[in-house]
Amino acid sequence: MTEKASETNILLSLSVAIKNGRQAKGFSPDAFARLCKTDKAAISRIEAGKSNITLQTLNSLATVLGIPVAGLLLPERKTL
């Protein structure tokens, strides 16, 4: 697997985990954006896997979702 393909897979996996978490909490994209102190367009880009987000943003998303950052990065694994 190339570096570019690996990066794309990570972004897509992260985007799915964030979108699933948001939907599980019942947040609309707009409400989720407000809680995360960002805008709806940013959430849309993140959930589409088109945004390479910062650790600070990742932490904010995870906090609002009530899950550890590792739960977003490794959604198929159980986290402590």
WOBEL-V946696 format. One record per residue. N is the residue number from 1. SS is DSSP state (A for helix, B for strand, O for the rest). Layout:
((N	SS) (N	SS))
This chain:
((1	O) (2	O) (3	A) (4	A) (5	A) (6	A) (7	A) (8	A) (9	A) (10	A) (11	A) (12	A) (13	A) (14	A) (15	A) (16	A) (17	A) (18	A) (19	A) (20	A) (21	A) (22	A) (23	A) (24	A) (25	A) (26	O) (27	O) (28	O) (29	A) (30	A) (31	A) (32	A) (33	A) (34	A) (35	A) (36	O) (37	O) (38	O) (39	O) (40	A) (41	A) (42	A) (43	A) (44	A) (45	A) (46	A) (47	A) (48	O) (49	O) (50	O) (51	O) (52	O) (53	O) (54	O) (55	A) (56	A) (57	A) (58	A) (59	A) (60	A) (61	A) (62	A) (63	A) (64	A) (65	A) (66	O) (67	O) (68	O) (69	A) (70	A) (71	A) (72	A) (73	A) (74	O) (75	O) (76	O) (77	O) (78	O) (79	O) (80	O))
